[in-house]
């Protein structure tokens, strides 16, 4: 039901606040490292393997943060505010402090903050939209990471002439400005929508409970394949493109192109009717990303990288949206725990990706094999989600099956 006095304008305020939140926590807090990595490599502050380790430490932090979400009993709005402030401080720290160990600590902590902010902002925002009758605005929320990625990609190349320190400090200051714009929205004090626990619900039947538990296990397991499948490109895209197109001005533009593609993908994904099966939508999105990853290997040209960036970016947060929507289908307003476990699985995939790709690329001088393995993981996820979807359809038609 809708809250008294909380109309569509309030739903838009909540959606836009969550959009900015994810732009800061994900687009800047996590993915600023992607455009900054080539600059740090050029400055000699890191080698490729060290960059892979820092990336994986960030994803380790993301995993730890996601796992801990189910045990946290702090109000979502408070978690969002704290995570945003910490993200800005950690970005500033990357420019003000030096040394691989210090950077490792900062990137790990940034991962924890990203996970906390993502899970609690998702729960807070999706519940607001559900209670105000505006679920389609979820696409606005999940366009946030794409906007943040585009901003970091465009600014990363520009600030590169002043060095990586200036770039990190600039991203930190930009985060503080954005946080100030949305700070009050997370303090509007509606207790009915700020908690993460569900109200009383009818007890499911034994068959429904077994099916829901099975669906939840598939969701958690297969969501990890998405984390592994996209993260190699998401971490090393400018480096990969520079290797394939030496001397070209285009490599620094593919990352912001990927970010811009996230926005229409999220908006279109959110318009998918609620009765469409999320598992089928996830299978389609995984397939598109697999094709996008393959293109960067099979067609390493400006057109190939451009199309690959679009195909990888468009389903990026649509995958997250469909997964979160499926978690809410299974657990309702008490979905925060399942969202946390699914996000943890995603985090495991992200940790493994750079640890697998960077040493192999440094030895062979090419990212071809890691990218093909990533594409295969996404294709496997697409096939398995299709299998789960088809099995559920058969179960409805043939209840005895």
N, C-alpha and C positions, 0 to 999 in steps of 0.2 A: 504494500500500500504506500501511497505518497505521504510525505510528511507535511503537516500543516504549514503553509507559507513557503514551502520549498519547491518552487516551480521549475519550469524548464531552464530559466536563467540560472538557477542554482545548479542544475545538472551540468550546464555548460561550464560554469565556474569550476566545478569539481573536476570535470574532464580535462579542462585546460591546465588546471593546477597539477594534475597527475601527469599530463603530457610534459610539462616543464620539468617535473620531478624526474621522470625517466630520461629526459634529455640530459639532465645534469648527472644523475647517478650512473646511467649506462653510456650515453653518448660521450660524455666528458670524463667521468670518473673511471670508466673501464676502457673505452676505445680511443681516448686521446693518445694512448700508447702506440697505436698503429701508424698514424702519420708522423709521430715523433721518433719512431724507431729508425727510419732511414737517416734522419738528422743525427741521432746519437751514434749510429754506425759510422757516418761520415766524419764526425768529430773524434772518433776513436775512443769514445767512452764505453762502447760495448762491441762485442763481436756477435755474429749471428746466433751462436749457441747460447751466449749470455742473454741475448734478447729473448730467446725461446724460454729460458729458465724464468726470467722476470714475468713473461706472459703467463706461464704455467703457475707461478706463485700467486698471481692475481686471480687466476681461475681456482686455485686451491682455496684462497680466501673466500671466493664466491661459494664454493662447495660448503665450507665450514659455516658460513653465514646462513646458507639455505637449510642445512641440517638443523641448526639451532633454532630456526623460526618456530617450529612446532612447540618448543618448550618456553617460548617467550610469552609473558602475560602482560606486557606493557601495551598501552593504548596505541593503535596503529598510527594516529596522527603524531604522537610523540616520537615513535620510531622513525617516521618519515622525516620529521624536522631534525632529529639528531643525526640521521644518516646523511642528510644533505649538508649540514654544517661540517661534519667530519670529512665528507668527500671534497669539499672546497679546501679544507686545511691540508689534506693529503696531496692534492694537486699542487698547492703552493710549496709543500715540502719537497716535491720532486725537483723543483727549480732552485730551492734555497739550500738543500742538503745534498751531499755528494758521497759517492761510494756505493759499490755494488750491494753490500750488505744492507745499508740504509735503504737503498731503493727497493730491495727485496722485501723489507719490512713494510715499507709504505705501500707497495703494490699489493701485498697480501692483505693489509688492512683495508685498502680501497676495494678489494674484492668482497670482503665481509660486508662493508657498508653498502655496496651495490646490491648484494643479495637481500639484505634486510630491507633496504629502501624499495626494491622492486616488489618483493612479496607483500609488504604491508601497504604500499601505495596501490598495488593491484587489488588487494582485498578491499581496501578502503574505497577506491574508486568504483570498482565493479558493483559493490554493494550499494553505493550511492545511486548509481545509474539504474540498478534493478529496482530500487525502492521509489525512484522518481519516474519510472516508466520510460527511460531513455537508454536502453541497452545498446542501441546502434552507435552511441557516442563512445563506446569502447574503442572504436577505431581511432578516435582522437587521442585517447590515452596512449595507445601502442604505436602511434606515429612519433612519439617522443624520442625513442632511441635513434630513429632515422634522422630526425632533425638535428640531434646532438652529433651524430656521426658526420652529417654533411657540414656542420659548423666546424668541427675539429679538422675535417679534411681540407676545407677551403682555407681556414686560418693557419693550419699546420704548415702548408707550403709557404704562406706569406711570412710567417714569423721565423721560418727557417733561416732567413738571412741574418737574424739577430741571435741565432743559436738556440739550443734546446732549453737552456735555463729560462730564457725570456718566454719561450713558448709555454712551458709548464706554469710559470707565474701568471702569464696572460690567461690561461684556461682557468686557473684558480680564481682570479679576480672576476672573470666573466661569470663563473658559477655563483659567486657571492651576489652579484647584481641580480641574477635570475632568481636566486633564493629569496632575496628581499621582496621581489614582485609577488610571490605566492605565499609568503610566510603566514599571513593572517587567515588564509583560506583553510589551513589545517588547524585552526583554533576556534571553529564556529560552534563547538560544544553541543552537538546533537548526540547524546549517548546512545540513542537507538541505532545509530549507524556507524559508530566508531569502534565497537567491539568486533572481535573476530569469531565469537562463538555463535552457533545457531540457536534459535529458539526451539521449543518443543516441536517435534514432528511425529507423524504417524510411523509406527514401527514397520519396517519393511518385512516382506515375507522371506522365508528361508531361501527360496530360489532367487529372489531379487537381491538378497544380501550376497549370495555366492557369485552371481553375475557381476555385481558391483565390485566385489573384491577382485575378481579376475580382471575386469576392465581397468581397475586402478593399478594392478601390477603391470599390465601391458603398457599403460600410459607412462608409468615411471620408467620402465625399462627402455621403451622405444624413444622416449624423449631424450635419453642420453645419446642416442645415435645422431640426433640433430645437433647436439652440442659438439660432438666430434667432427661431424661432417662439414660444418660451416667454419669452424674456428681457425683452421689452417689458413684459409683465404682471408678471413677477417683479421688475422694477426699480421700476415706477411704480404698482403696484396700489393702495397707500393713497392716492396722489395722484389716480389715476383715479376711485376710489370717492368721494373727498371732492368732486370736481367734480360727480359725478352725484348725490350724496346730501348736499348741504350741510346742516350742522347735525345730521346723524344721528350717533349713537354707533357705528354699525356699521362704517364704513370701516376703522377700525384693527383690526377683528376678522377681516376676510377673509384677511389675510396669515397669521396663525396657523392659521386654518381650512385654508388651502392646505397649510401644513406638516403639520398633523395628518393630512390626507388622504394624504400621502406614505407614512405608516407602513403602513396596510393595503395600499396599492398595492404597496409593496415586498415585504411578506410574502406577498401573494397571488401576485405575479409570480414569486417564488422557488419557489413550489410547482408552477409549470408544469412538466409532465414534460419531461425532457431531450430526448426524441425529438420534441417539438413544435418546429417550425421558428422560429427566432428572428426571421427576417425577417417572417414573418406576424404574430408577436406585436408586432414594432415597428410594422408597418402599423396594427394595431388601436390601439396606444397613441398613435400620431401622430394618428389620427382622433379619438380622445377629446379630446386636447388642443386640436385645431382647433375642436371644438365648444365647449369651455370658453372659448376666447378669443372666439369669435363671440358667445356669450351676454352677455358684458360690454358689447357694442355693441348687440345686438339687443334686450336685455331689461335695461336699466340700473336694476334695482330691487334691493332686499335679496335677494329670492329668486333673481334672475338672477345677481347677483354671487356669492351663496352656492353655487349649482350650478356656476357657472363656476369658482370656486375649487376645488371638489371634483374637477371633471373635469380641470382643469389639474394639480392636485396628485397625484392617485392614480397617473397614469402617469409622474410626474416621474423618480423614481429607478428605476422599473421599466424605463423606456427605457434608462437607464444599465446596469442589470443585464443586459438582453437583449443590448445592444451588447457588453458585456464578455464575456458568455457566447459570443457569436458569434466574438469575437476569439480566445477560447480554443479554440473549435471549429476555427478556421483555423490557429492557431499553437501550440496546446498551452501548455506551461509557459513558452514563449518569447514569450508574447503581449504583454509589456510594451511593446515597440516599436510594435506595431499599436495597442495601447490609447493610447499617447502620440500617434500620428498622428490617431487618431479624436478624441481629446480636443482636439487642436489645431484640427481642423476645427470642432468644437463651439465652441471659443473664438472662431474667426473670426465665426461667426454671432452670438455674444454681443457682440462688439465692434461689429458693424454695427448691431445692434438699437437701442441707445440713441442712437447718432449719427444714425440715421435718424429715430427717433421724437421725441426731445426738441425739436429745432428746429421740426419740423412742428407739434407740439402747441403750442409757444409762439406760433407765428404764427397758428394757426387757433383756439386755445383748446380743442382737442379731440384726444383720442387715437384717434378712431374710425378714421381712415384707416390709421395705423400698425398698429392691432390687426387690421384686416381683411387687411392685407398679411401680417402674421404668421400669421394663420389660413390664408391661402392657401398659405404656405410649408409649413406642417404638412400640409395636405391633399395638396400635391404630393408630399411625402415619403411619405405613406401610400400614394398611388397607385404610386409608383416601387418601394417595398419590396414591394408586392403583385405588381408586374410581375416583379421579380427572383425572388420566391418561386415564382410560377407557371411561369416559364421553367425553374427548376431542377426542378420536378416533371415538366415535359414532357421534360426531358433524361434523367430517370431512366426514364421510360416509353418514350421513343424515343431511344435512345442515339445514333442517327445524326443527330438534329436539331441 
